[in-house]
Amino acid sequence: MTIRGSVIGLFALALVVCATRASGAASSAGDPAWQAYMDAAALADAEGRLEDAESSLLEALREAENPGGARMHLAFSVEALAELYHRAGRRGEAETFYLRSVELWEELLGPEQPRIGIPIHNLAVLNLEDCRVDEALPLIARVVELWERTLGTDHPDRVTAIRSEANGLRSCGRDEEATALENLLKLPAEPATATAPN
């Protein structure tokens, strides 16, 4: 695992914890045990204790899977485990949890919500890291099109995803596909103006 991967993973888990808090006070208030496990996972991850983070995330998952557990909590728990397994190099488990995460988010939000693009992008990156390009390409196309429709062509998440996916393609020796993907970032040139900007 690279330092970049550790930073990205830590940032991703922090985003999941923040998003769980933003998903609604009533939702979090309804299951303080689940939130406590998620918070403990974030702290353990920040301190580099991945086994403890995994243990806390598995407890959060169990809590969310209990009868009456919030489906949103389940989606957050599954996605956080996918991220953790990805960073830990446990690729099979990461893939399983990413796929489940996509299913849960689609069930909760519908297939046209930008939020669904996050685990789809992460699954594409996982496939590219293994040079499973044929599996990654449909995922890349899906997330690029989804974010273009829902966020716009110049949204930072879309731009970042395209760059990381292009880098993954290039590292697999697929320069032509990488260049085609990067060409999606080229915006029309702005017309020249006679006056200088202030």
BAPA-912389 format. One record per residue (C-alpha): residue in three letters; x, y, z. Coordinates in pm, whole numbers, plus 32768, in hexadecimal, padded with zeros to 4 digits. Example, Ala and Ser with C-alpha at 12.3 -4.5 7.8 and 13.67 -1.06 7.14 Angstrom:
2
ALA84CE7E3E830C SER85577F9682CA 
END
This chain:
198
MET800080008000 THR808781577FA6 ILE8087828E807E ARG7F9783267F82 GLY7EB281FA7FB0 SER7EC08220812A VAL7E6C83918118 ILE7D5183568022 GLY7CC9823B80F6 LEU7CD883018236 PHE7C2F84248186 ALA7B24833980FC LEU7AD982A48251 ALA7AC9840082E9 LEU79D3846481D8 VAL78FD83348225 VAL78F6838C8397 CYS78A384F9834A ALA779884908255 THR76FD83AA8355 ARG76DC84D08440 ALA764C85A9832A SER7551849E82C5 GLY746B851A83D1 ALA746F85518546 ALA733B84798573 SER73E1835A84BC SER7520836A858C ALA746083A786CD GLY739B826A8685 ASP74D481938691 PRO75E782278769 ALA769980D5877A TRP76C280D18600 GLN774E82348601 ALA783C81DB871E TYR78C580B78653 MET78F281958521 ASP79A4829D85F3 ALA7A8481948690 ALA7AD981118534 ALA7B39826C84BD LEU7C1982A385EB ALA7CC0814E85C7 ASP7CF6818B8454 ALA7D8B82E38498 GLU7E7E8241858A GLY7EDC81328490 ARG7E30801B8551 LEU7D857F768429 GLU7D257E3884E5 ASP7C727F0685EE ALA7BCF7FD984DF GLU7B567E9C8434 SER7AD07E12857B SER7A0E7F5285C0 LEU79877F5D845D LEU79147DF48475 GLU785E7E4A85B8 ALA77BF7F76850E LEU77567E8F83F1 ARG76BA7D9884E5 GLU76047EB58590 ALA757D7F348443 GLU75137DD583D9 ASN74437DA38515 PRO72CB7DAB84EA GLY72687F1784E9 GLY73C47F878483 ALA73D380AF8397 ARG741C8054822C MET74EA8194820D HIS75C8811A8329 LEU75ED7FCE8278 ALA765B807D8137 PHE775A815281F0 SER77E2802482AF VAL78067F508176 GLU78B3806780B8 ALA79A580AE81D4 LEU7A027F3D81E5 ALA7A3B7F36806D GLU7B28805F808C LEU7BE17FC281AF TYR7C0B7E7480FD HIS7C7D7F247FC0 ARG7D8E7FE08079 ALA7DF27EA68135 GLY7E247DEC7FEB ARG7D057CFD8032 ARG7C887D1E7ED0 GLY7B837C0C7EC6 GLU7AD77C8F7FFD ALA7AF07DF37F7E GLU7A4A7D967E37 THR79317CDD7EE9 PHE78EB7E037FCC TYR79027F057EB3 LEU78007E427DEB ARG771D7E2A7F19 SER774F7F9D7F5A VAL76DE7FF67DFA GLU75A87F1E7E24 LEU75507FBC7F73 TRP757F81227EFC GLU74B180DC7DC3 GLU73A080467E9B LEU73A381727F85 LEU73D182907E8F GLY7384820D7D35 PRO747E81D37C1A GLU749F83407BB0 GLN752883D67CF0 PRO769284517CE7 ARG76D983A57E36 ILE76CC82547D87 GLY77F782B67CB4 ILE78E582A17DDD PRO78E581277E0C ILE78CC80F47C93 HIS7A0681C87C61 ASN7AB881127D7C LEU7A607FC17CE4 ALA7AE780397B94 VAL7C2C80A47C3D LEU7C457F517CEB ASN7C1F7EA37B9B LEU7D217F897AFA GLU7E1B7F427C0F ASP7E057DD67BA3 CYS7E067E3A7A2F ARG7CAB7DA57A08 VAL7C657EAF7906 ASP7B417E00785E GLU7A8B7DFC79AD ALA7AEE7F6379FD LEU7A87800978B4 PRO790B7FE378DD LEU792880647A42 ILE79F5818E79CF ALA78F981DD78BD ARG77DB81C379B5 VAL787182AB7ABA VAL78ED83AB79BC GLU779683BB7916 LEU76DD83C07A64 TRP77AE84DC7AEE GLU779E859F79A8 ARG7620858C79AD THR75F785D37B20 LEU772186AE7B7D GLY7792874A7A36 THR78C9871D7962 ASP79B287F17A37 HIS795187747B92 PRO7A8D87277C5F ASP7A1B85C37CB4 ARG79EA85707B44 VAL7B37860C7AE4 THR7BF085527BFA ALA7B4C84087B9D ILE7BA6842E7A2E ARG7D10847F7A83 SER7D3983587B71 GLU7C8C82697A81 ALA7D6382E4795E ASN7E9C82AE7A32 GLY7E25814E7A80 LEU7DEB81057910 ARG7F41818E78B7 SER7FEA80B779C2 CYS7F477F88791D GLY7FDA7FE877CC ARG7E9080697743 ASP7F0A81C076D3 GLU7E0581E975C3 GLU7CE181BB76B3 ALA7D8E829A77B4 THR7DB783B276B6 ALA7C4D83917646 LEU7BDD83AD77AF GLU7CBD84DA77EF ASN7C2E858076B8 LEU7AE385937772 LEU7B8886967852 LYS7BDA87827737 LEU7AEA88A37746 PRO7AAC898F7624 ALA7B9F8AB17622 GLU7B138BF476A7 PRO7AF98D0675A3 ALA7C058E1075B4 THR7B978F5A7647 ALA7C1290B575F7 THR7C2A91187765 ALA7CFD90827875 PRO7C498FE979A0 ASN7C4D90B67AE0 
END
